[in-house]
Amino acid sequence: MSLVLILSSSVAYGHVGLSAGMPVLQRLGHAVTALPTVTLSNHPGWTHVAGAATEPKQLRGMIDALDANGWLAAHSALLVGYMPSVEHVAVAEELIPRMRSASRDLRVTVDPILGDTPQGLYVPQHVAEAVRDRLLPLADTVTPNLFELEWLSGRTCPDVTTAAHAAQSLGPERVIVTSPPLPQDTGVLSVSPSASDLYQTPRYADMPHGVGDVFAALVAAGLPVGQALGHLEALARLSQGGDHLDITGGASIWTAAPPIAAQRI
């Protein structure tokens, strides 16, 4: 099992950001170190929300303490998620080579949480540009949604073939596109230098927030894409119409879900 450090957003109530990734990974037997870039009462899509970003100086102090205690080097994976400012991007940019120097086999996943359709960017453009220019080149795996893929690549992706070409242009060894352009179903498109594989699942309406955060965490922990998507599809089905992902109540079902098969494209 993996020891995963997640640098991302946190909420006191509900399951988004590391508050989604952490309980899912723990249910599967992985250990998680949580570094919150922001701490909010709940997802900001709700009527009332309170909280604030964690000061980059404080994050650096926490990282220094983890390192001084000998714990930073024990991690096998790092997941970088929501970045509220360029200063937070700088923290991640410093952390990645620091952890790699301590653990040569470290897996680095960047989930570029920048925006979605139809809202567009929901971080300032200079933050999105910093994630693109400073974090993507350091990642082994990136997990953009379709809007983020098009924004990062500067390409329009009307079908999975154009999406695969756009993914290859980003640079990291593996790009896993969530919600690829499909006429009816949804799923993920996994693109590497040697292959492009499409995994399809049903599209569920009225989904609570946090689905992408769960998937990125599962991939960061080293699960094969098909197995990660199998867990996620079952969790999505159980959570349909709910206010939050049913991570706890449905654990006996989604943790036992079989993998989703791939189609080579």
C-alpha positions as CSV (number, residue, x, y, z in Angstrom):
1,M,0.0,0.0,0.0
2,S,1.1,3.6,-0.6
3,L,1.8,6.5,1.6
4,V,0.4,9.5,-0.3
5,L,0.9,13.2,0.4
6,I,-1.9,15.3,-0.8
7,L,-1.4,19.1,-1.2
8,S,-4.9,20.4,-2.0
9,S,-8.1,22.0,-0.6
10,S,-9.9,20.8,2.5
11,V,-13.4,21.1,3.7
12,A,-14.8,20.6,7.2
13,Y,-18.1,19.2,5.9
14,G,-18.5,17.0,2.8
15,H,-16.1,15.4,0.4
16,V,-14.1,17.5,-2.0
17,G,-10.3,18.0,-2.5
18,L,-8.2,16.1,0.0
19,S,-11.4,15.6,2.1
20,A,-12.5,13.3,-0.7
21,G,-9.2,11.7,-1.6
22,M,-8.1,11.0,2.0
23,P,-11.1,8.9,3.2
24,V,-11.3,6.9,-0.1
25,L,-7.6,6.0,0.1
26,Q,-7.8,5.1,3.8
27,R,-10.8,2.8,3.1
28,L,-8.6,1.0,0.6
29,G,-5.7,0.6,3.1
30,H,-3.5,3.5,2.0
31,A,-2.1,6.1,4.4
32,V,-2.4,9.8,3.6
33,T,-0.6,13.0,4.8
34,A,-2.8,16.0,4.3
35,L,-1.5,19.5,3.6
36,P,-4.4,21.9,3.0
37,T,-3.9,24.8,0.6
38,V,-7.3,26.2,1.8
39,T,-9.6,25.1,4.6
40,L,-13.3,25.9,4.0
41,S,-16.5,25.0,5.9
42,N,-17.8,23.2,2.8
43,H,-17.7,23.4,-1.0
44,P,-18.1,27.0,-2.2
45,G,-21.1,25.9,-4.4
46,W,-23.3,26.0,-1.3
47,T,-25.1,29.2,-0.2
48,H,-22.9,29.8,2.8
49,V,-19.2,29.2,3.0
50,A,-16.4,30.3,5.3
51,G,-12.7,29.7,5.5
52,A,-9.4,30.9,4.2
53,A,-6.2,29.8,2.4
54,T,-3.3,28.4,4.3
55,E,-0.4,30.8,4.3
56,P,2.4,29.5,2.1
57,K,4.8,30.2,4.9
58,Q,2.8,28.0,7.2
59,L,2.8,25.2,4.6
60,R,6.5,25.5,4.2
61,G,6.9,25.2,8.0
62,M,4.7,22.1,8.0
63,I,6.8,20.5,5.2
64,D,10.0,21.3,7.1
65,A,8.6,19.7,10.2
66,L,7.6,16.5,8.3
67,D,11.1,16.4,6.8
68,A,12.8,17.0,10.1
69,N,10.9,14.1,11.7
70,G,12.0,11.8,8.9
71,W,8.6,11.4,7.4
72,L,8.8,13.2,4.1
73,A,11.1,10.6,2.6
74,A,8.7,7.8,3.5
75,H,6.1,8.8,0.9
76,S,5.7,6.9,-2.3
77,A,3.4,9.4,-4.0
78,L,2.5,13.1,-4.1
79,L,-0.8,14.5,-5.4
80,V,-0.9,18.2,-6.1
81,G,-4.4,19.6,-6.4
82,Y,-6.1,22.9,-5.9
83,M,-3.8,25.9,-5.9
84,P,-5.4,29.2,-4.8
85,S,-2.5,31.5,-5.7
86,V,0.8,31.6,-7.5
87,E,2.5,31.6,-4.1
88,H,0.9,28.2,-3.4
89,V,2.1,27.0,-6.8
90,A,5.6,27.9,-5.7
91,V,5.2,25.8,-2.6
92,A,4.3,22.8,-4.8
93,E,7.1,23.6,-7.2
94,E,9.6,23.4,-4.4
95,L,8.1,20.3,-2.8
96,I,8.2,18.1,-5.8
97,P,12.0,18.0,-6.3
98,R,12.5,18.0,-2.5
99,M,10.5,14.8,-2.2
100,R,12.1,13.3,-5.3
101,S,15.5,13.8,-3.9
102,A,14.5,11.8,-0.8
103,S,12.6,9.1,-2.7
104,R,13.7,8.2,-6.2
105,D,10.6,6.1,-6.9
106,L,8.2,8.9,-6.0
107,R,5.1,9.2,-8.2
108,V,4.0,12.7,-8.8
109,T,0.4,13.4,-9.9
110,V,-0.8,16.9,-10.7
111,D,-4.6,17.4,-10.8
112,P,-4.8,20.8,-12.5
113,I,-8.0,22.1,-10.8
114,L,-8.5,25.2,-13.0
115,G,-12.1,25.2,-14.3
116,D,-14.9,23.3,-16.0
117,T,-17.7,23.7,-18.5
118,P,-19.7,26.0,-18.6
119,Q,-18.2,28.1,-15.9
120,G,-14.7,28.4,-17.5
121,L,-11.7,29.2,-15.3
122,Y,-12.5,29.4,-11.6
123,V,-9.0,30.3,-10.6
124,P,-7.3,33.6,-11.7
125,Q,-5.7,33.2,-15.1
126,H,-2.2,33.9,-13.7
127,V,-2.7,31.0,-11.3
128,A,-3.8,28.7,-14.2
129,E,-0.8,29.8,-16.2
130,A,1.6,29.0,-13.3
131,V,0.1,25.5,-12.9
132,R,0.6,24.9,-16.6
133,D,4.1,26.4,-16.9
134,R,5.6,25.4,-13.5
135,L,3.9,22.2,-12.3
136,L,3.0,20.2,-15.4
137,P,6.6,19.8,-16.4
138,L,7.4,18.3,-13.0
139,A,4.5,15.7,-13.1
140,D,4.6,12.0,-14.0
141,T,0.8,12.0,-14.4
142,V,-1.8,14.8,-14.9
143,T,-5.6,14.4,-14.6
144,P,-7.3,17.3,-16.4
145,N,-11.0,17.3,-17.2
146,L,-12.0,18.1,-20.8
147,F,-12.2,21.9,-20.3
148,E,-8.8,21.9,-18.5
149,L,-7.3,19.8,-21.3
150,E,-8.4,22.3,-24.0
151,W,-7.2,25.2,-21.9
152,L,-3.8,23.7,-21.1
153,S,-3.2,22.6,-24.7
154,G,-4.8,25.5,-26.5
155,R,-6.7,23.0,-28.7
156,T,-10.3,22.2,-29.2
157,C,-11.2,18.6,-28.7
158,P,-14.5,17.5,-30.3
159,D,-13.7,13.8,-30.2
160,V,-11.4,11.3,-28.4
161,T,-8.9,11.3,-31.2
162,T,-8.3,15.1,-31.0
163,A,-8.3,14.8,-27.2
164,A,-5.6,12.1,-27.3
165,H,-3.4,14.4,-29.5
166,A,-4.0,17.3,-27.2
167,A,-3.1,15.2,-24.2
168,Q,0.2,14.1,-25.8
169,S,1.1,17.7,-26.4
170,L,1.1,18.5,-22.6
171,G,4.4,16.8,-22.0
172,P,4.0,14.5,-18.9
173,E,4.5,10.7,-19.4
174,R,0.8,10.0,-18.7
175,V,-2.3,12.2,-19.2
176,I,-5.6,10.9,-18.0
177,V,-8.5,13.0,-19.2
178,T,-11.7,12.8,-17.2
179,S,-15.0,13.4,-18.9
180,P,-13.6,13.0,-22.4
181,P,-15.7,14.0,-25.4
182,L,-18.2,11.1,-25.8
183,P,-21.7,11.4,-27.3
184,Q,-23.5,9.7,-24.4
185,D,-21.4,7.9,-21.8
186,T,-18.6,9.3,-19.8
187,G,-15.3,7.8,-18.5
188,V,-11.6,8.6,-18.9
189,L,-9.1,8.7,-21.7
190,S,-5.6,7.5,-20.6
191,V,-2.8,8.7,-22.9
192,S,0.9,7.7,-22.8
193,P,3.6,7.8,-25.4
194,S,2.9,4.2,-26.4
195,A,-0.9,3.9,-26.2
196,S,-4.3,5.6,-25.8
197,D,-7.0,3.8,-23.9
198,L,-10.6,4.7,-23.5
199,Y,-12.6,3.6,-20.5
200,Q,-16.4,4.2,-20.7
201,T,-18.9,4.3,-17.9
202,P,-22.5,5.4,-17.6
203,R,-23.1,9.2,-17.2
204,Y,-25.0,9.8,-13.9
205,A,-27.1,13.0,-13.4
206,D,-27.1,15.0,-10.2
207,M,-23.6,14.1,-9.1
208,P,-22.2,15.7,-5.9
209,H,-18.9,17.5,-6.1
210,G,-15.6,15.6,-5.5
211,V,-15.7,12.8,-8.1
212,G,-12.6,14.1,-9.9
213,D,-10.8,14.5,-6.6
214,V,-11.4,10.9,-5.7
215,F,-10.2,9.7,-9.1
216,A,-7.0,11.7,-8.9
217,A,-6.3,10.3,-5.5
218,L,-6.8,6.7,-6.6
219,V,-4.5,7.2,-9.6
220,A,-1.9,9.0,-7.4
221,A,-1.9,6.0,-5.0
222,G,-0.9,3.7,-7.9
223,L,-4.2,2.0,-8.8
224,P,-4.5,0.9,-12.5
225,V,-6.8,3.3,-14.3
226,G,-9.4,0.6,-14.9
227,Q,-9.6,-0.3,-11.2
228,A,-9.6,3.3,-10.1
229,L,-12.5,4.0,-12.5
230,G,-14.3,0.8,-11.3
231,H,-14.3,2.1,-7.7
232,L,-15.3,5.6,-8.9
233,E,-18.2,4.4,-11.0
234,A,-19.6,2.4,-8.2
235,L,-19.2,5.3,-5.8
236,A,-20.9,7.7,-8.3
237,R,-23.8,5.3,-8.7
238,L,-24.3,5.1,-5.0
239,S,-24.0,8.9,-4.6
240,Q,-26.4,10.0,-7.4
241,G,-28.8,12.7,-6.2
242,G,-27.0,13.1,-2.8
243,D,-25.6,16.2,-1.3
244,H,-22.2,14.5,-0.9
245,L,-20.3,11.4,-2.0
246,D,-21.4,8.3,-0.1
247,I,-17.9,7.3,0.8
248,T,-18.7,5.8,4.2
249,G,-22.2,4.4,3.8
250,G,-21.4,2.7,0.5
251,A,-17.9,1.6,1.3
252,S,-18.7,-2.1,1.3
253,I,-19.9,-1.8,-2.3
254,W,-17.6,0.6,-4.0
255,T,-14.4,-0.8,-2.4
256,A,-15.4,-4.2,-4.0
257,A,-16.1,-2.9,-7.4
258,P,-14.4,-4.7,-10.3
259,P,-12.2,-2.8,-12.8
260,I,-13.5,-1.2,-16.0
261,A,-12.1,-2.6,-19.2
262,A,-10.3,-0.4,-21.7
263,Q,-10.7,0.0,-25.5
264,R,-7.5,0.8,-27.4
265,I,-8.0,3.8,-29.8
